[in-house]
Amino acid sequence: MFNFDNSYIKLPADFYQAVNPSSAHAPELIAFNTNFATELGIDFDGLTEKELVEIFSGQKLLPGSTPIAMAYAGHQFGNFVPSLGDGRAILLGEIVAPDGQRYDIQLKGAGQTSFSRRGDGRSALGPVIREYILSEAMNALNIPTTRALAAVTSGENVRREEVVPGGIFTRVASSHIRIGTFEYFACRDDFDAVKQLADYAINRHYPELKVSETKYYDFFIAVSKRKLSLVAKWMSVGFIHGVMNTDNSSISGETIDFGPCAFMDHFSYDKVFSSIDRDGRYAYQNQGNIALWNLSSLVHCLTPLISSESKNDFTIDNVKEELDTLLEFFIEQWLELMGKKLGILSATQSDQPLINLWLSYLEKENLDFTNSFQDLIHLVGNNNTQNQFKQTTEFEQFYSSWKQRLDDQGSDVHEVKELMSQNNPVFIPRNHQVEKAIEQALEGNYNHFHKLNKVLSKPFTFQEQYRDLIKAPLKEEIVHQTFCGT
């Protein structure tokens, strides 16, 4: 079924620890992503549901699988923890897809590992449902992300705030190397291991850098640009990660670890959902700066390698200068994306006041982020000044400036509407709908879960029969907090 080709286990033994899955007792299949499995080149023809359950619960290890838990450290809410690691996730192995891309196959909630500390290594069913929906929705929104291959119940209950059914999620990633993986070795002054990890990561994710005389510096810049581009894409659709710790920051530039994440309904710069983010460290508007903060941790790990290259004048004093340049890159990415959402072909710094004016209006009027952009599309080419938006001085100022900006770029109405439609989703995984899927799943009903996955696979397409999923939540439906699965 899987043609495993495992490379991470060729690194020294202190990079990981061998462990077998152990948490499934009487598992049942919730979902198997057949389309994605086909893309990965996985041969599942002839497999029964029972066999799929055995594989994706970890009850049956396939030939070539070498299960491991990966070691890493991390800054969690700014506080450094020198030893974290996969406490409830087990990497079964790697495969190479028909397109030549290498992927990790990992089980989350598969049992205790040596990194579990006092945890049980298991996952509640709710986080499994959430991650499946959110990761596949992000992929459909064209945002780099880990993917969902399968979800099963574990056949036993787990104790969190209360006793709930357990589940196991099969996650696919281009790798699970994190900034925290570099921190694990750097904090131990094991820079031979940092170099081995960097060389491995370059070979796997940035092979074009192998011939560079400044490959470690170039590696840092490449990782940074991928990460900042990713966060700009998150923000353009109103996504808030919730726990942007360095151990949740993938060096491949993928969204990873969908814990207390959420999509905004009503727009607010300071919006926070995560129940553990009490000070708003990872609020919506802070995500760009936090990404830079995390990247500063990475460059500190890499500084001894960078300074040994031909660019040997690089010291820790250069970090601020590099981060300032990367901040400019992030702002450019954000402006480009937000500009397209407003129908602007090539947004520049001069467009930032217009974008800010629109967002300020949304916040003051407590308007839905996603639906307001959809409503704006209908105003393109419409000379009727009476519309669904409240006619405040701020809106009139925005509307007048926006129409003038579109006129100045010379695009016709069709082109502007098409650009906006391509960059503004109709459907997002709204928190109250995800919670509904979770609540039903806890009762053994997966109908809403499957419905959401179907609709969210085409987020930019209006689907009349699912109009109810477009609506912002009623007051009593608003989800104010989301929770980590551990």
N, C-alpha and C positions, 0 to 999 in steps of 0.2 A: 504493500500500500504506500508506504513512505520509502523513498530511496535516500536513506540517511547518508550524509556526507559531513561528518562532524569535525569542525576545526578548532573550536574554543578549547576543547579538552587537550589539545596539543600544547597549550600554554602550561606553565608550571602548576603544580598541584595546589598551591595556595591561592590560585585564582577562583577555585570552586571546591565543592565537596560532593562526593558521590552520595546519592540518596534515591530511594525508590518511592513511588507514590503509595499512599497507605490509607487514604481517608474514605474510599468508596466501599460501601457494604452491600447495598441493593440499589445500584444506580438505574436511572431511567433517562432516556433521551428527550431533551427539550427541543433542540434544533441542531441541524447539521447544514452548514453553508455549502451546498453542492456547487453553486456557481464559482465560488472562490476556490473550492477544492479543485475544480477543473482547471482554473487559472494556474494553480500551484503544480499541476501535473500529477495530482494524487489519484491513483487508480482505486476507486471505491466500487467499481462494478462487481456485482455478485455478493457484496457484503450485506449481511442481514442487519437489522436494527440492533439485535443483541450483540453482534460483533462490533458495531460502531460504538455502542455503549461501553463495551469492555475496553476498547482502545482509548476513548476520550474520558474515561474515568480513571485510567491508569491501572485497571485490573489486569490488562494484558499488555505486556511490553513487546513491541515489534522488533524483529531482527534489525540490528544496526543502531538501536536506541541506546544511548548512554546517559541515563538521567543524572542531572547534577543540579545543585543549588549554587548560584553565583554569589561571590563575595563582593560587597561594596560598602561604602560609608555614606555619609551625607549630611548636609546642613538642613535641618528640619526647623522651619520657621526661624532661621538665622542661627540656630544653635547646632554646633557640630557634634555628631555622633560617630565615633571612629569605627564602629562595627555594626552594620545592619545586615545586609544580605537578603537572599530570598527566604523569607520566613514562612511563606505559604505558597510558594511557586516553585515548580520543578521543570527545568528545561529538558525535554525528552531528546532533543537533538536538532540537527539542521538539515534542510533539504535545499536543493538547487532547482528552481522552477524552470520551465521550458524557455523563459526569456533570459535565463542566465543569472537571475537574481537569487541570492542566498537568503534563506529565511529561517528563523528560530521557530520551533514548535514547543509551546510551553503550556503546562497545566497550572492553573491558579486555583488554590483551595484543595491541593492534592495531598496534604498531610504535613506533619512536622518535619523540619530539617534542623540541622545544627545551628541555623541562624534564627530559629523561631523564638529564642529566648523563653519567655513565659507563655507564648501564644500556642494555640492548638494547631496551627498550620492549615486550618480549614477555612472555608468561605461560606457565609450565609448565602441563601439563594438570591436575595435582593440585589446585592452587588453584581452577581453573575448576570442577572437580567439587565441591570443598568449598563454594564460594560458592553454587553452584546449590542444593545440598541444604539448606544452612543458611539461606539467605535465604527459600526457600519454606517451610521448616519454621517459621521465626519468624513468617511471615505467618499460617500456620495456627494458631499459638499466640496469635494476636490481639495480636502485638507489632509496633508500627510498624517498617517495614523497607524497604530497597531490595528490588527484586524481580528474579527471573530470567526473561528472555524467551527466551533461546536460549543454546546452547553448541555450539561446533564445535571440531574439531581444526584446527590451522593447517597441517598437512602438512609440518612441519619440526621438528627437534629444537632444544631450547634447553639451554644449559649453566648448571647451578646447582651444587649439590654434586657432581652427576654429570650426564651427558647424558640428558635425558628428553624425551618428546614435548611439543609445544607445543599450546596451546589459546587460544581467544578466547571471552570471556563477554560476553553482552549484558545490561547492567544497566539497570534502569529505576528512576528516583528522582523524587520530587517536585521535587527540584533537587539540584545538587551543591555548593551554597554551604556553606562550612564556617566555623567560627570562624577557622580559618587564613586564609580569604579576607580577612576583616577585618584580621587581623594583617599581611597582606602590604602593605596600603596604610598602616596605622597606623604601622608601623615605619619607613616612608619619610616620615612626617609629611605624607602626602597625604590630609588630612581632607576635601577636596572629593570624592575618590574614595570615602572611607569613607561620606560622606553619600549619594553616588549609589548605593553598594551597599546601604546601609540602606534607602533609599527603594525600591529595586528589590525587596529581600527583603520589606519590609512589603507592598508592592503584590501580590507573588506569594503570600506565605504567611500574612500577617496583615492582610488588607485592611480589617478592621474597625477597625484602629488609625489609618487614614489621617486621620480627622477629629479625632483626639485632639490636644490642645494639648501633651501630653507623650508624643508617639508614640515617641520614641527610648528613653525610659525604659520605657514600656509594652512596647516591642519586646523589650528586654532581659529583662523579667520574663516575657513570654510564651515566649520562647525557653528561658529557664531552666526554667520549669515543664514544658514539653514534654520537655526533656532529662532532668530529674530523674524525671518520671513514667516515662519510657522505661527508665531505669536500675533503678528499683524493679521494673518488670515483668521486666527481665532477671534480677534477683536472685531473684525469686519462682519462676523455673523453673530456677535453678542455672546460668545462663549467665555466662560470663566472656569479655569482649570480647578482652582480650589486648593491644591497643595503643590505649588511649584517649587518643591524642595529640590536640592541638587541630586538626590537619589531618584527623583522622578523626571530628570532631564536627560533624554536620550541624545547621544552624540550623533545619531543618524538623522536627527531633525524630524522625528515622528512624535505625534501626541502619544503619551504613554501614561498608564495608571489613571483610569477613569474612576476616581473615588468620589469625593463630594463635589464633583463638577456639575455645571448647570448652564443652560442657555437663559439669558435674560428675557423676561417678558417686557415689563415697563423699563425704559432706559434710565440708568443711573450710573454716573461715573464711579461712584463709591460702592457699587453693588457687591455684596458678599453673600455667598450661600453656605459655605463650609461651616459646620458647627464648631470646628476646632480652630478656625481663623478668627479669634476673638478681637484682634486688633486691626483687622482689615489689611494685613500684609499683602494678601494676594487678591485684593479687590480688582474689579475690572480695569480701572485706569492705571493700576500699578504693574500690570503684567509685563509691559515692555521693560521697565526699570528693573524688575525682579529677574527677568531673563538676563539682563546685563550683569546683575549682581552674581547670578549663578555662573555666568561665563567668566567673571573675574576670578571665581574659585578655580575654574578649569585652567586659566592661564597661569595662576600661581603654581599649579601642579606641573605645568609644562615649562615654566621659566628656565630651569636648569638645562633642559633639552634645547630650547630655543637659543639660549645664550651660548651654547656650544657650537651652533651652526655658523655659517659664514656671516650671518647677520648677528655677529657676536657683541654688538653694542647694546643689545636688548637687555634691560634689567627690569626689576620690579617697578622702577620709576616710570617706565614707558607704558605701564598698564593703563593709567588714566587717559593718556593720549589716544591709545588704541580704542578704549571704550567710548570716548567722545566721538571718534570717527564712526564707530559701530552704531552709536545712538542716532547719528545723522542718517545712516543706512536704514535703520528701523523706521524713522519718521518718513523717509522716502517711500518705503514699502507700504506703510499705513496710508499715506496720502494717495498713493496710486490706487489702492483697493477701495478706499472710501470715495475717491473721485469717481471710479467706475460705477459704484452704487448710485451715484447722483447723475450718471450719464456723461461724465467728463472723461474724455478719451485719454488725456495725459495731464494728470493733476500735478501741480508744482506747489512750492511754498506759498505762492500768492493765493492758492485756493484754500489754505488752511483756515482763514477767518470764516469763509463761507461754510465749510464743513463744521467748524465749531459752533457757528450760529444755528445750524440745523440741529445739532446734538443738544445744544442748550435749550432750544425750543422743545425738543422731545422730553427732556428732563423736567422742565418747568411745568409742562402740561401733563406729565405722567403718562406718556403715550407708549404704546407697544413698539419696540424697536423693529422687529421683523415686519409687522403689518403696516407700519407707517411708511416704510420704503416701498412696499407694494402699492399703497395708496398714492404715493408720489408719482409712480409710473403713469397712473391714469391722468395726471395733470399735464404730462408732456404734450405740447401742442394744443392744449385746451385753454382758450382765452376767457373762459368763465371764471371770474375771480371768486365766485361763491363755490366753496367745495367743503369737503368733510373736515378740514382742519379749522381749528378755532382761529379766527382772524385777529390775532393780536398784532401789536406793532412789530414785535420780533418776527412773527411769521411773514408779515408783509415785506419786511426788510429782506428776509431770506428769499422769499418767492421772487421778488423783483431782481435781486442779485443773481439768483440761480437761472432765471429765464435769460438774463443778459449774458451770463457765462455760456449757456448752451448756444445762444445766437452767435456769440463771438467765435465759437469753434467751427461753425459752418456745417454741422451735421444735420441731416434731415430728421424728422420726427421718428421715422422707422428705425434709423440707426441708433438713436438715443434710447428708444424703448428696448431695442434688442440688447444693447449693452447693459442696461439696467436689469433686464430680465435674466441675463446670464450671470449676474453678480448679486442678485437678491433672491434668496430662496422663498418659496411659498410656504413650505413645510419645514419646521425644525422639530427636534425632539423636546417638546415642551415638558416642563417639569411635572405638571399635574398629570399629563398623559403617561409619562414614564412611571410615576407613582401608581397610577391606576393599573398599569401592566404588572408592576411588582406585587401590589395587593392581590390581584387576581391569581398571580402565579403561586403565591403562598397558600392559596386555596386549591391549587392544582389545575387552574384554568389558564391556558396560554393563548387564548384567542386574541386578546388585545396586544399581547407581545408580538404575535405574528402579523397582526394588522399594522402595527407601527413599523415593523421592519419592511413590510411591503410598500407602504406609502413613502417612507423616508428614503427608499432606494431611488426615488425620482423627486428630489426636493424642489427642483426648479419648474416642475410641471404641475399646473393646476389640475386637480383630480376632483371633479364635482361630487362624486359619491363620498368623498372623505372631507367635505367642507368643514365638518365639525372639528377636525384636527388643526384647522387654521386659527381658530378662535383663541384669543387670550383667555386666561382663566378668570372665572368669576371670583368675587372677593373671597368666598368660602373655599375656593379651589387653590388659591395661591400657595405655593410651596415656599416657605420662608427659609428653611434650612435643609441642607443635604448632609449626608453622613458618610464617614469613612467606613470601609467594610471590615476593618480589623477589630 
